[in-house]
Amino acid sequence: MEDWSARYAPGVPRHLDYPDATILDLFDEAVAHRPDAPCTNFLGRSQTYAATAAAVDRAAAALAALDVGVGDRVAVLLPTCPVSLHVTLGALRLGAEVVHHNPLYSTAELSGMFTDHGARVAVVWDKALDAVAPLRDSTPVRHVVGVDITRSLPMARRLALRMPLRQAREARERLTTSTWPAGTVAWHRLARRGAHHPVSSRSHRPTAADVAVIMYTSGTTGTPKGVPLTHANLVANCLQGRAWTELAYGEGVFLATLPMFHALGLTTGVLTGITAAAEVHLIPAPEPGLMLEAVRRRTPTFVVGVPPVFEALLRVAEKQGVSLQGIGCGISGAMSLDPAFVEHWERATGGRLVEGYGLTETSPIVVGNPVDASRRVGSIGIPFPDTDVRIVSVDEPDREVEDGEVGELLVRGPQVFGGYLDKPKETEQAFLDGWFRTGDLVRVDDGSLVIAGRLKEIIVTGGFNVSPLEVEDVLRRHPAVEDVVVVGVPSPGRGEEVVAAVVADGPLPEAAELRAWAKQFLAPYKVPRRFVVVDELPRNVMGKVLRHEVVPLVSE
């Protein structure tokens, strides 16, 4: 097996010592060492480690009042905000498992997942309550708790939202709503009661082997699959990330631009920061203005994002004349970085912008570029500490390919999950002799791994995965659509654009009407940006649509 450590940045070890610890243990350690240091900053409102720990305890008590205990699951549908962190750690305090969902999902998208994981309690952004409340009639969820995220804002900002001005009204409407479905409970009231009925933080301590978080990935079939990640998985990836970036304990400032329902946003953006006793700026949406505000408050040393996030931040900073000097490291995932942009970013910051690679199933990072001059722009880098990779023939998975030859990437390491939730068949198919099959095609080029394509037909747009099968199923329900195939078309700044090639049954409605119809069932980023009418779809002799032949048909 190749010795990748020769390419490691000086000071980064190939092997680490992993404590028999949980995410809670590392958080508690940070609280003990730096109680008065800032833990989070949410749009200008700072909270120390001691205050965060107290909020976590209140969250645990609030959840316990809803009968959450060991082995139960709590669904969380929130933007990145303090309450999301408090609920996550509070549930873990009780020995429960946290299931993170995108709060923009529709009822139809959430229904199967809620039935699958069986959570009885859902803590939900109040803007998403209308999508979640109906699930009480068809899934195990019984308690739907609404969160008004404006309550976590600085007081001056909260007061500004109440001003009788159009701009204030529009901002308030983006963040919260005054109309709640019947039967929902307000989180702030539950948490307030929790302060008077504390739960012992030592009552139900989970172990490193226990599941901490469940996330859902579309996979190759389009059917969402639950990905249980243990405390050991998450701790390993946090420690690997800290070693890789040589993050000094208690000194980092993180700009967490990605949502916590995204594995990169949760582990690398938030958990790595709090386990290193760093300050984490929580950004509820990757809007350039909000990110630049955070930079003005305190220059982050680490920015975790996807290429469009970095591009937007640099664009608005230059437009407003704000210096980004001092940002030491940018960690980018989900899609390739443009070499010209990397050069631009590094001139503007004086730091490094490096690309990495991972999956939900791997907590997420398994491969990254060294954070020094040896990083190779255009590659995903080299394996993380204690992470092994194999590149095998697609046709003969037992045969490893030669350097330069394209094959499927297989990985193993302490951050790799143990199998899908209640899906033994899919789990068996996902592993080969203990190695996780990523479904992605890579090659070794000049000592670095380079993405060459993927076996999976997932579309990656703006850093999020879209299953074409799921979108096709929705579009086929429209009476004007006779047949359809959805593909990803390369798009600058987004990775790929979701495009539908449609065989119409009569005149096809305008694209805006089709998009509005699809948004009833799909999150906005899954809805095709363009609809192209074709006479027929290209198929092979077995009748299977040849997706690779569709792409040139719909490309502009």
Secondary structure, 3 states (H helix, E strand, C coil): CCCHHHHCCCCCCCCCCCCCCCHHHHHHHHHHHCCCCEEEEECCEEEEHHHHHHHHHHHHHHHHCCCCCCCCEEEEECCCCHHHHHHHHHHHHCCCEEEECCCCCCHHHHHHHHHHHCCCEEEEEHHHHHHHHHHHHCCCCCEEEEECHHHHCCHHHHHHHCCCCHHHHHHHHHHCCCCCCCCCEEHHHHHHHHCCCCCCCCCCCCCCCCEEEEEEECCCCCCCEEEEEEHHHHHHHHHHHHHHHCCCCCCCEEEECCCCCCHHHHHHHHHHHHHCCCEEEECCCCCHHHHHHHHHHCCCCEEEECHHHHHHHHHHHHHHCCCCCCCCEEEECCCCCCHHHHHHHHHHHCCEEEEEEECHHHCCEEEECCCCCCCCCCCCEEECCCCEEEEECCCCCCCECCCCCCEEEEEECCCCCCCCCCCHHHHHHHEECCEEEEEEEEEEECCEEEEEEECCCCEEECCEEECHHHHHHHHHCCCCEEEEEEEEEEECCCEEEEEEEEEECCCCCCHHHHHHHHCCCCCHHHCCCEEEECCCCCECCCCCECHHHHHHHHCC
